[in-house]
Structures are given as C-alpha cells and as structure tokens.
Amino acid sequence: MSMKAVVKSCMSGDTLVLRGRPGPQGQLPVERVLHIAEVTAPRLGTSQRDDEPFAFESREFLRSHAIGKEVSFTSTHSLPITDGSPRDIGTAQIGGQDIATELLKNGWAKLKEIKREATDEDIQRRTIEADAKNAGRGQWNPDGPAHRTVYHTMPNDSQGFINEWKGKPIDAIVEQVRDGTTLRVRLLLSSDMHQFINIALAGARSPRASGKEGEVAEPFGEEAKYFVETRLLQRHVSVTLLSLPTPAATPFSTLANGPAAAATLFIGTVMHPVGNIADHLVGAGLAKVVDWHAGMLAQHGGMEKLRAAEKVAKENRLKLYGAAAPVANGSGTHTPVRGISTANKAQFEGQVVRIWSGDQISVYDPEAKKERRVQLSSVRGPKTNEPKQASYAVEAKEFLRKRLIGNTVSVNVDFIRPKEGEYEERECATIRHGPTKANVAEQLIEKGLATVVRHKRDDENRSPDYDKLMAAEQTAVTDTRGLHSGKEIAVPKVVNISDTHTRANAFLAQFKRAGRVSALVDFVAAGSRFKLILSKENQSLTFVLAGIRAPRSARNPSEKSEPFGTESLEFSSRHYLQRDVEVQFDSLDKSGGFIGTMYYNKTENVALNLVREGLATVHAYSAEGLSWSKQLFEAEEEAQKEQKNIWKDYVADAVVEATDQSENGTALKADYLDVIVSDVKTSPQFSFSVQLLNNDGIATLEKLMHDFSLHHRTASGTPGFTPRNGDLVSARFSGDDGWYRAKVRKSAISKKECDVTFIDYGNQETVPFSRVRPLDPQFRSLPGQAQEARLSFVRFPDPSSEYYDEAMDRFKSLCEGRKLIANIDAREGPLLHLRLMDPSDSSSTTDPSASINSTLVREGFCIIDRKGCKYLNSYAAIQQRLRQDTEEAKRSRSGMYEFGKGKDKAVDGQAYDPEQDPEMKRQIREGYRDRLRDIEEQAKDFKTLDVAALTEGVRNADISFVRAPQEALLDSRLLTTVSHLSAAKAKDLKHDGGGFDTDDFISKLKSFLGGNRIDVQADDDDEDAADREIELSWDKLGWKALGRSRRGLGLDFMLGPLDIEAKQRVQKQRVKAEKIADEEVRPQQVSAEELNARDEAETSKIVADLGLFLQTLKEPINLFELIVNPDSFAQSVENLFYVSFLVRLGEVAIDLNDDDIATVFACEPPSAQDFEDGVKKNQSMWEFDEETWKLAIETFNITKPFIKTRPIPPESSYRFYGS
C-alpha cells in the first residue's frame, strides 16, 4: 500500500526520515525512518569513526533532491522500533522518479547482493549500475574520493576559534535541531575541512524541548523545535559567530585568568535566504528576547528587529506572550509608571543639583518645587567600599558631575524600585542632556564606569534604552575600558588642612600669595560655610564667606534651625554644591576654617548672592575691611526693600533719609530731629528706642492707635493661634493692659509664650499666647515708629561693672520719656548712632559738641568707644571735646574714676581697663597660649632654637592690648620663658670653636686698660724697674661702660682680683682593670683608611645609580617624593646628601614648579667654557628635620621610597676585652 510523507532529513545516501502531516488539533506529526530497499550507500562518520568514502557526497545528493519534498513510499518490511520512531525498508518515489534508481544512475549507491532469483527490475538496476560504473560516476570515480577532514566535536581552543571566525559569514548545513534556538551545524570552512559546532541563536531563547524519552518539554518547546526543523533542518544557511556564552560583564572578573575550558556551544546568527530564524521565532511567539545579547547584536542592527517582532507577538498575544501586556521597556517607548505619586510627574525637565554616586543624582523639579533623587535605570555604578572599584567610583561621579551638575536635563521616570531591605524606594529614570538629548547612562557605561543590571527575563521594569546600554557595555568590554580593564588604581588620599588652627595657619600665607585658587565645593554645611577640595593638591579645607552671616541650620533632628537657616542651606546647595569655584583667602577662624571670598563662574560673588536673596545678613564689623563692602551693604538694602526671606517682615525705617557717609570717612551732614526716648533696655546690653516727633508720623500713629483700640474692643481671640518667629502680631502690654502692634522675636511653643518687641515704642516683653492675636492686615501699612538707637562716640561700662547700674540710672534721668534733639552721626543698618541734646541746655544751641553724650563722659559714666565707632576720627572737634571730658572726669574722680583705678584705654593705650571686651580678652589669652606653645615646642631641640623666633614672640606680645590681670600673668610667663631660654642660649654660644675663656678675657681687658705696657727706659739701671706694678686706666673702662649704660655700679660689683692664679689640676693614678679569666676575642681591626674606602665606594655607587635613574625621567620629579623614605628618617637624610652630591657635580638641577614645590631633574654638567663665560656655582642651605619628614609623608601621600631602602648593618658579634 502506497503512503505519502514529507522528507524531514537524510541520515545517509540510502536512509530517509519521513514526517507525516500535523494532527487536527495541532498535534505534531509522526515520524518514521525509511531505508531504501535493495541499495546501500556509504555511512557518515561520527566522533568515534570517520566518514566512509563518498559518504558526504552520497548524502548530499539525496538531501538536495529529497529534503522538504513529499514522497510516495511503500513499506516492504518493518524493523523493530528504536528511539520511538517506526523503521521500514521499502521503496520511495519523488515526482514519479524512483529514488533507488536515481542513486544507482548517479553512482551514489550500490546494489545489494540478492539471494533470490533476479527479476526484470533487478536486471534493469544492474544495467543502470553498470552504466554508472563504466561512466565513472559517483563512487565509481577512478580518481577516488576527495580528501576531507571532518571535526565532529567542538574546537578544543574555543576562544581561538571565535577570534578567528567572529563576525565572518560561514556557509553551513543544519544537521540537527535540539530546540528552537539551539542547533548543531556543519560549518563548510573549506572544500577539504568541515567543523561541527553547537550554536545558540543570538538574541532569542525558546522553551526547552524533550531531548530524551520520558523527559518533559517546556510549554511550546516542541512546537518551537518543529518550527525550526521545517525551515532549517539540512538546509544551507549562513552562520555568523558572535561570542562565547560568557556570564554577565563583571568588574574585575577573574574568569579570563588561566586556560579557558572548551565551550559546549557558540552564540551567533543563522541566516536563511528569507531572513534570521530568530526574528521569525520571536514573531511567532515561540521564543523570547535575550536582553544581554543586545551588545553583540548592536553593530548588526539585529536587536531592533527582534524588538519589533516581540512587539507584534505581544500585541497579538501569541504563544509565549499570551498573557503578556504590550511591550513597554526595551523598545525606546514610555508607558505610565506604576506607583508614582500624582504630585510627581513621570516626565519633567529640571536642573541637576547633586551627584550622589556613579548611578544616582538629584534633580530640582521646578513644578513640584523640590529635589527628586533618581537612580539611573538599569545601571549599576562602582562601589566605593570595594577597594578594586573605589577609584572608578570616584571617576564615575566626576564624569557625571562635569556633564550634568547645574545643567538642565530631561528626566523620564521609567519605574519605581520598591523598598527592599536597607534600600529605600527609589525612582529609576532615564536622564538625557545636551542638544542631542544623549542618554548619560549610555555614555557612562561606554566609558567603562558602570555596568548594566541583568534583569529577570519577565521583568519589564528596565530602561527604555536597555539594548543600547548593553551595546555600550559590549564596547567597553571589547576595548577593556574602566572597570573592564582589570586595573586596580589607588584612590588619592585627600588631606584635611582645616582640622586644627595651627595646621591651617601654615597654609594661609601661601594661599594669600596665590590670589584666586580653583576649588570644588564638596559639601555645604550652612549657607555660608563650605567644604572645598583642592584637586591638584589633594587637600580639603573648610571655607567661610567673609563679611556675612547666614542663619544656622539644624545639623541633626534634635537641633532646631534658625529662621531661614534651612532655606539658606538649600540655596547654597542648589547653586554651588559640586560646582567649580574660585576662592580668595583673607584670614582664619578659631577652628581652622579659612575666611575669604568665593566666586562662581569667575565673576559671581557668592556672598553677594546670599545677601541679595535675603538669606544672609551683613556682618558690619568684618565687612568694613572688604574691598566690595559697598556692594554688600547695597545688596542688603535691596533685599530689605523687597522684603525677601529674612526681611519678609522688615519694617522700613521711618527716619528721614540721611546723606551717606563718603568713602573717605567724612562726617555726615548735620540732620537734627525731634525725638522722644520711648524705651531704655539695660540687659543683656544697653540700647534704647526713639520715636520721631514729626507731624505726619505722630498724627498717623495716633489715628492708627485709635482705630486699633476700637478694633480690639470687638475683635475676638483666635483659638489655637501659635505665633512664629518674625511674625507681626497684636500683643497685650502688661503695663496698661492695652493692645499694641508687636513683632515676635522668639516663640517658645512648649511654654506657650513668646518674646515680642512693640514696634511703635520699642518695649520688649514676654507674653503668653493667650495675649497674642494675629495682626489684622489693615494695621500693617504704617511702618513701626520706634527706631533702635545707640549713643554716638561713647559706650557705657560693661554690665558686670559696679558702675553700670548707676550709669543706667543717670541716662534714664537725662533721657527717658523726654523730648530731645538728636543728630544722626552714623547708621549701622537699622541701628541709629545718635548724639542727644537737651533743648533746655542753652550751651547745646551754641556748641555742636555739647551733648548728653559729652555729659555722660564728663561725669565718668561713659568712655570713648574707639572700637565700635569707626567714624570717630571723622568728627575731630567732638573727639577733642570727649578727650577733655575724660580728663575732667579723672581730675574730679567722677563716676568710675572715683578711686583713680580706672583709665580710659582710648586715651592711654597701656592702661588697666576693667571693662575690656570679653571677646578681645579671650583672643589675647589664646594668642599668648599659642606663642608659649610654639616657644616650648622649639625649646625641645635646644641646638636648633631660633633666637629670631624668640625675639619675634616678644615683639608680638608687646603689641597685645593687655588690660587685665589674667592676661598680664600670661604676658609675664612668656617674658620669663623667653628670658630663661635666651640666657641659656647665650651660655651655649660658641666662637672660633671654643667657649668663653675667662683668662683670655682678663688678658685682653688688662691690655685695654694699659696693664701690659713695658715703659722701662733703656738707660734705667734699676733692677726692679721691670717688676714695678703698672697702674691700670680704670677711667677708660668707665667711659666705655657709660656709652652702654647709665647705671652706676657699686663697689661690691667691682671688687675682686684680676690676676687669679689658675688651680693646678691634680693627676690621680687610675687603677688598672683586671682581666677576666674568660675567653677573649680580639675585635676585628679595621683601619680608618679601609673604612673610608668602603664608605666612599658605597656612596659613589648609590650616587651613580641615582644619577642614571634621574636621566631616564622625562619630567622633573618632586624632591620630597625622591628623597623621603617613609620607613627611615636617617636614610631620607642620606638620600638628600646623595642628591646634593649630584647637584655639586652639575649633573642634577633643583628648581621650583608653579606650586612653589622643589623639583629635581637631570641636566648637562657645565663645561670649562661655561665657567669662562660667567657661569658661577651657588650654595644654598637646606633644613630637613624629622617634623618636615613626617609632614612630607602626609602631604604627598608617600607610601614607598623611590630610592630603595638600604639594609642596616647587623650589630657586631665580636666581644671586647672585659665584656
């Protein structure tokens, strides 16, 4: 009975594998093996045996004629079933042609011997076989089979094979389909070489098919296998090898070290004439896309086609994608993000304000008005806590900083990463920047500074550019960039030079000379306090803006920020954190912080910006010394007028605008006002408030207070009202129980009370919340009528003084509640410096210097304030009047001068001042302690004690304003210490190699006084003439001493003989030491010549080697890095000597680089001609002590010596006599 089937494959030249038609419910068709009857063909080889001659050609003939075609076959005999498939022997026809006859005709099969009687058909076949044999066809070729080498196993050197054939199209035949994406192919490398390999389709993975009997296939696994078999099995294809199945790219992977094991398969593409089979598999829903293959497919554009096929399969819910949602990620499109709040948009544009790490940044969202911290989607940055990755973590952070910080970027939130363990919930986003909207994650990964996260196969939470990220990582791996280079780079150590005041002070002079210094803002501690990094020097420091004060922000949850402290911190962080800036240094604070000016973008003054935004106030005392102080005060006035931030409730001055003081310090134009002192505050410091008695102001205030009183008769309280610092409120004054306008200075919520200032009178009081109401808007228009003021030119004693209370009482009796005339002598922000005059005093009308200020000085209740009134010298006449008043107070023993113990330090700079400013006294004490500490430190090494430093210490102490016993005690201690050290240094003085010789001094003194003259006449016959005592000219010594000192010396100083006989030294007989009856070993005797020869030979060799090493260097080397041995100070000193030898020989030169650091480099020694042309040898002294050695190690991060450590000779093992 004839049956029909389709040829699935050809096992050899005489065996077919047939497949029936699919079942009605989509069941896979049944297969059977058919051996062609009466003929036999050569058998193909296996890994255990080679091909029989002409086996491949015979099989190829049958394959090319039969594969995929329908055959009619008749089974003449059935064989036992093996591998689950029926086996038959029979005949088959294709298109009416008998397969056996065609094989015999072309010589690719032979007839089997038959034991039965031949039939006509048998005779006809023999005739056909004989014709093929006579014609030399097929197996009957007289030249024999072509030589061919066939490798049935995978290449032993898999990596070498992939390196040779990677990316090259290779003709091949698919020999087996193991599952939908795993094939076994025969590579036709050449006509005489075939290679069998296993290949996995790049970019796709199908479910597993059952490989063995009883093994269960995954859903759609068999269908995927059938899909590929019907299209590719034993077809000619083009194979392109792409990679080995290596794991995910891991930084510093050690898999490449050592010999690699032979791979079991390759990854590549299999191209049929109609396209890539992987695309068709994915499009049919029989395979899923393998994300990590995107890198190897990038250059061929294969991933885009796979994504397009995947999109179609998902949209049509085919097979594996039957329950999947439409594709969202990986294809470059965005869908709504699950889990994102309605307040936050999934797409926005904002400014990058902070780089947290190599994969996290903060972007300011202008619509939400807040910073949003986002993670780069599908990116994993290097870890700072991993030693091998730490340097790349720093580099990745710097890469993002240079490209993004301060720039506007497009943010597309792709998904929300849920909280997991210690990791908080985080928005994961794609960040695009620049005109081309480049994905910064792709750039980062391509540089090798990050890796791509390997998501689970069904995890749709990933970057929309995931394939591009994989391609970028593949590029970085191929080029061995960054993390994939395998190089371990040490992270430079950054030294904090602001950890102590002493350390910072050592750098201040250098920074001042440098002018503007480039720096990086690494951290913002407060609105005006920063941590800077000096990248070139690997140094960090604390920097404080000069001339301003920003509100303090809370450093931890337990602290409370000052008003607008948080806003000031946020402003500085948003605008300057991680920005490149330039700074100028002025001075230091007590903790080691540097004070100066910071510029952003070369010209933008950071302090001015903070003041202009109302987020800092001007510190008048320190601002006066700045060259740009005028701009600073103008910026503050601008912020006050616009009522920005700190100044939001600022009450504008009601004082008539005065002419500004000129820059050269001239006095203000006289401007007399009628005022009344409305309030006097005596604690914690003295101040008072005044009201201007102009007609408009008084009338307006009276009307307002009338309306205000009526309003509060009917207005009810506001339950639960909690006033805040700086709020304008209505408060009830305890004095008359009336309601007045007030400003909250401090609100204590826990106590339910607040400190207020009544803005129309200046009084201050603490009131409970129950006596405070919100100020109605109709009463806000009129500025506060009370002005804060102080007395011009003078100040009262310190509140701790016994005269303070008496002085306050005197001021109140003269001023409080009285109508006075005032002149504004200076303005300090809202504070007025006033000269008060009593209109009832007739002298004030004729003498401008006559005032209540002058009266208080004359009565001994005030002193001249030179520190607080910098404008004093601008008013010469008034200053002279105040000096006269001071002298009058002293003469009359008035006020604080009643016992004659008080002197005004403004008049006598060296006088005792019981009311000296406590802060100044603290600074004086601190200065003395620093000087004492420095001198005591120097005294530890007495031989190197610098006399000039001692002198400088005394000179500095001499200009200190010591005005109190405690400071005087420190001053005395300093002078005593210096005196003792100076005396000891004088005793230690040496001259011409000897100490002070008393006999020599006496001899010279006698000669100076004329005691050594021999004035005996030649004709004098007196025998005793030569022995007569010569009279000494003591008056000559007296006149000499008179030129040095006017002090008369008593007889007790002058008495004593000048010719004291020297004591005779008594020679004592030494007792001879007895020898110990023990084994005596004579020490090795080495002559001085031998020792010198050895030392010179060793030194010459080291110097020569050092010279050769320096000649190999292309650039100068840091002198300290060259000579310092971190393990030995002694050898560091020796190394400096070796360098000096080379300098003396002219083979090495020393110079200073741009950073004023000594560098060493090789040079040509000067010739004799050079010396004739004027070249001279110079000398310089170098000081190198152990402290400098330690500082060099820390500053330049020296961990190992350039000049190899020399072994220390072992101690001698010889014994000496008596030992």
C-alpha positions, 0 to 999 in steps of 0.5 A: 500500500502506497503512503505519502510523507514529507522528507524531514532529513537524510541520515545517509545516501540510502536512509530517509526520515519521513514526517507525516502531516500535523494532527487536527488539533495541532498535534505534531506529526509522526515520524518514521525512518525509511531505508531504501530497499535493495541499495546501500550507500556509504555511512557518515562518520561520527566522533568515534569513526570517520566518514566512509568514502563518498559518504558526504557526497552520497548524502548530499545528493539525496538531501538536495533532491529529497529534503522538504519534498513529499514522497510516495513510499511503500513499506516492504518490511518493518524493523523493530522500533528504536528511539520511538520512531517506526523503521521500514525498508521499502521503496520511495518515489519523488515526482514519479522518479524512483529514488533507488534508481536515481542513486544507482544512475548517479553512482551514489549507491550500490546494489545489494547482493540478492539471494533470490532469483533476479527479476526484470527490475533487478536486471534493469538496476544492474544495467543502470549500475553498470552504466554508472560504473563504466561512466565513472560516476559517483563512487565509481570515480577512478580518481577516488574520493576527495580528501576531507577532514571532518571535526565532529566535536567542538574546537578544543581552543574555543576562544581561538576559534571565535577570534578567528571566525567572529563576525565572518559569514560561514556557509553551513548545513543544519544537521540537527535541531535540539530546540528552537534556538539551539542547533548543531551545524556543519560549518563548510570552512573549506572544500577539504575541512568541515567543523561541527559546532553547537550554536545558540541563536543570538538574541532569542531563547525558546522553551526547552524541548524533550531531548530524551524519552520520558523527559518533559518539554517546556510549554511550546518547546516542541512546537518551537523545535518543529518550527525550526526543523521545517525551515532549517533542518539540512538546509544551507544557511549562513552562520555568523559567530558572535561570542562565547556564552560568557556570564554577565560583564563583571568588574574585575572578573577573574574568569579570563585568568588561566586556560579557558575550558572548551565551550559546549556551544557558540552564540551567533546568527543563522541566516536563511535566504528569507531572513534570521530564524530568530526574528521569525521565532520571536514573531511567532511567539515561540521564543523570547528576547535575550536582553544581554545579547543586545551588545553583540547584536548592536553593530548588526542592527539585529536587536531592533528587529527582534524588538519589533517582532516581540512587539507584534507577538505581544500585541497579538498575544501569541504563544509565549506572550499570551498573557503578556501586556504590550511591550513597554521597556526595551523598545525606546517607548514610555508607558505610565509608571506604576506607583508614582505619586500624582504630585510627581510627574513621570516626565519633567525637565529640571536642573541637576543639583547633586551627584550622589554616586556613579548611578544616582543624582538629584534633580530640582523639579521646578513644578513640584518645587523640590529635589527628586533623587533618581537612580539611573535605570538599569545601571549599576555604578562602582562601589566605593567600599570595594577597594578594586572599584573605589577609584572608578567610583570616584571617576564615575561621579566626576564624569557625571558631575562635569556633564550634568551638575547645574545643567538642565536635563530631561528626566523620564521616570521609567519605574519605581524600585520598591523598598527592599531591605536597607534600600529605600524606594527609589525612582529609576529614570532615564536622564538625557542632556545636551542638544542631542538629548544623549542618554548619560547612562549610555555614555557612562557605561561606554566609558567603562564606569558602570555596568548594566543590571541583568534583569529577570527575563519577565521583568519589564521594569528596565530602561527604555534604552536597555539594548543600547546600554548593553551595546555600550557595555559590549564596547567597553568590554571589547576595548577593556575600558574602566572597570573592564580593564582589570586595573586596580588604581589607588584612590588619592588620599585627600588631606584635611588642612582645616582640622586644627588652627595651627595646621591651617595657619601654615597654609594661609600665607601661601594661599594669600600669595596665590590670589584666586585658587580653583576649588570644588565645593564638596559639601555645604554645611550652612549657607555660608560655610563650605567644604572645598577640595583642592584637586591638584593638591589633594587637600580639603579645607573648610571655607567661610564667606567673609563679611556675612552671616547666614542663619544656622541650620539644624545639623541633626533632628534634635537641633532646631534651625534658625529662621531661614537657616534651612532655606539658606542651606538649600540655596547654597546647595542648589547653586554651588554644591559640586560646582567649580569655584574660585576662592580668595583667602583673607584670614582664619577662624578659631577652628581652622576654617579659612575666611575669604571670598568665593566666586562662581563662574569667575565673576559671581560673588557668592556672598553677594548672592546670599545677601541679595536673596535675603538669606544672609545678613551683613556682618558690619564689623568684618565687612568694613575691611572688604574691598566690595563692602559697598556692594554688600551693604547695597545688596542688603538694602535691596533685599530689605526693600523687597522684603525677601526671606529674612526681611519678609517682615522688615519694617522700613525705617521711618527716619528721614533719609540721611546723606551717606557717609563718603568713602573717605570717612567724612562726617555726615551732614548735620540732620537734627530731629525731634525725638522722644526716648520711648524705651531704655533696655539695660540687659543683656546690653544697653540700647534704647528706642526713639520715636520721631516727633514729626507731624505726619508720623505722630498724627498717623500713629495716633489715628492708627492707635485709635482705630486699633483700640476700637478694633480690639474692643470687638475683635475676638481671640483666635483659638489655637493661634501659635505665633512664629518667629518674625511674625507681626502680631497684636500683643497685650502690654502688661503695663496698661493692659492695652493692645499694641502692634508687636513683632515676635522675636522668639516663640517658645511653643512648649511654654506657650509664650513668646518674646515680642518687641512693640514696634511703635515704642520699642518695649520688649516683653514676654507674653503668653499666647493667650495675649497674642492675636494675629495682626489684622492686615489693615494695621500693617501699612504704617511702618513701626515708629520706634527706631533702635538707637545707640549713643554716638562716640561713647559706650557705657561700662560693661554690665558686670561693672559696679558702675553700670547700674548707676550709669543706667540710672543717670541716662534714664534721668537725662533721657527717658520719656523726654523730648530731645534733639538728636543728630544722626552721626552714623547708621549701622543698618537699622541701628541709629548712632545718635548724639542727644541734646537737651533743648533746655541746655542753652550751651547745646544751641551754641556748641555742636559738641555739647551733648548728653553724650559729652555729659555722660563722659564728663561725669565718668559714666561713659568712655570713648568707644574707639572700637565700635565707632569707626567714624570717630576720627571723622568728627575731630572737634567732638573727639577733642571735646570727649578727650577733655571730658575724660580728663575732667572726669579723672581730675574730679574722680567722677563716676568710675574714676572715683578711686583713680583705678580706672583709665580710659584705654582710648586715651592711654593705650597701656592702661588697666581697663576693667571693662575690656571686651570679653571677646578681645580678652579671650583672643589675647589669652589664646594668642599668648597660649599659642606663642608659649606653645610654639616657644616650648615646642622649639625649646625641645631641640635646644641646638636648633632654637631660633633666637629670631623666633624668640625675639619675634614672640616678644615683639608680638606680645608687646603689641597685645592690648593687655588690660587685665590681670589674667592676661598680664600673668600670661604676658609675664610667663612668656617674658620669663620663658623667653628670658630663661631660654635666651640666657641659656642660649647665650651660655651655649654660644660658641666662637672660633670653636671654643667657649668663653675663656675667662683668662683670655678675657682678663688678658685682653681687658688688662691690655685695654686698660694699659696693664701690659705696657713695658715703659722701662727706659733703656738707660734705667739701671734699676733692677726692679724697674721691670717688676714695678706694678703698672697702674691700670686706666680704670677711667677708660673702662668707665667711659666705655661702660657709660656709652652702654649704660647709665647705671652706676655700679657699686663697689661690691660689683667691682671688687675682686682680683684680676690676676687669679692664679689658675688651680693646678689640676691634680693627676690621680693614678687610675687603677688598672682593670683586671682581666677576666679569666674568660675567653677573649676575642680580639675585635676585628681591626679595621683601619680608618683608611679601609673604612673610608674606602668602603664608605666612599665606594658605597656612596659613589655607587648609590650616587651613580645609580641615582644619577642614571635613574634621574636621566631616564625621567622625562619630567622633573620629579618632586624632591620630597617624593625622591628623597623621603623614605617613609620607613627611615628618617636617617636614610631620607637624610642620606638620600638628600646628601646623595642628591646634593652630591649630584647637584655639586657635580652639575649633573642634577638641577633643583628648581621650583614648579608653579606650586612653589614645590622643589623639583629635581631633574637631570641636566648637562654638567657645565663645561670649562667654557661655561665657567669662562663665560660667567657661569658661577656655582651657588650654595644654598642651605637646606633644613630637613628635620624629622617634623618636615619628614613626617609632614612630607609623608602626609602631604604627598601621600608617600607610601614607598621610597623611590630610592630603595631602602638600604639594609642596616648593618647587623650589630657586631658579634665580636666581644671586647676585652672585659665584656 
